[in-house]
């Protein structure tokens, strides 16, 4: 197996696992979060976390279809999911507002990942 093949396999595996978790968290948000979180704004925050989680899970899968997926893009999207969506999940569950300060760092990871993917795609044969 070539290094490119192993990165593509990693992208598919990671993307699939991220999507499973995203669907589960989305289902919890729709069917169980209201029992835990009474504030409608915090439930909206949860939904935003799920939306970006799922979008970037699909992005990881997209990287698996890239002829030469850059490993750094996978890391940035993964870190972005943890920081962006993870901080929103934690904020929703705890109401601790300072957790929202972490969210933009995840957003920067997403932006950097998409930028890196754009540059890498320009170098495709």
N, C-alpha and C positions, 0 to 999 in steps of 0.2 A: 504494500500500500504506500502511495506517495504521500508526502506531507500535505499536499492539497487535498487528497482524498480523506486524510484523517481530520483536517479542519472542516471539510464539508460534512463528514459524519458527525463531528462534534456539534456543528450548527444544527443539524437535523435533530439530534438527540436532545440538546439543550432547548431548542425551540419547542419541541414536542412536550417536554417536561414543564416548561414555562407556561405553555398553553393549557395543560391539564390543571396546573395550579390556578391559573387565571380564571378558567371556567368554574372551578370549585369556589374560588373567592367571590366571583360574580353571583353564583347561585346562593352563597351564604348572604351576600348583600341584598339579594332579592327576597330571600325567605327566612332569614334568621337575625339579620343585623338590627332590625327594628326592636327586637326584644332586648338587645344589649345597648343600643344607642338610641336615645329618644330624640335628640336634636336633628331635625331634617337637614340642616346645613352640613352636619358631620356625615350624614348618610350620603349627601351629594359629593362630599370630599372622597368618601369610599369609592363611589362610582367613578370619579375621575381617576383614582388610582387603578381601578380595574380596567378602564378604557385604555390607559397608556400601557398597562401591563400586557394586555392582549395585543395591542398594536405592535408592541416591540417583540412579543413572542412570534408574531407573524414575520417581523423583520429578521429575526434569527433564522426562521425557516427560509426566507428569501436569500439570506447569506449562504445557506446550504445549496441553493441553486446557482450561485455565482460561480463562474469558472475557476476563479482564484480568490476565494474569500479571505480577506485579511483577518487574522486571528485577533488583532486589536479591536476590530469592529465588534466582534462577538463579546469581548471583554467590556467594551464601553456600553453596549446595549444591556448586557447582564448587570453591570454596575448601576446603570441608569434605572433599571427595573427595581433593584434593591433600594436605591436611595430615593428615587422619585415615588414609586408606588408604595414601597415599604414605609416611607415616612408618612404618607397619606393614610395608609392603613392604621399605623400606630396613632396618628393624630385623631383619627375617627374613633378609635377604641378608648383612648385615654382622655381626649380633650386638652392635652398639653400643647398649647399653641406654639411653643418654641420648636417643636418638631417640624413645623412648617418651614423653618429656616434651612432644613436639610434638603427639602424638595427641589429648590433651584439647582443644587449640585447634580442631582439626577437628571434634570433637564439639560444641563450643560453636557453631561455624558451622552444623552440622546443626540444633541446637536453635533457633537464631535464625531459620534459614530456615523451619523448620516453624511457628514462632510467627508469623512475618511472613505466611506463606501463610494461616494461620488468620485473622488479622486482615483480610487482603485479601479472603478469602472471605466474611467477614461483611458486607463492603461491596458484595457483588454485587447487581445489580438483582433 
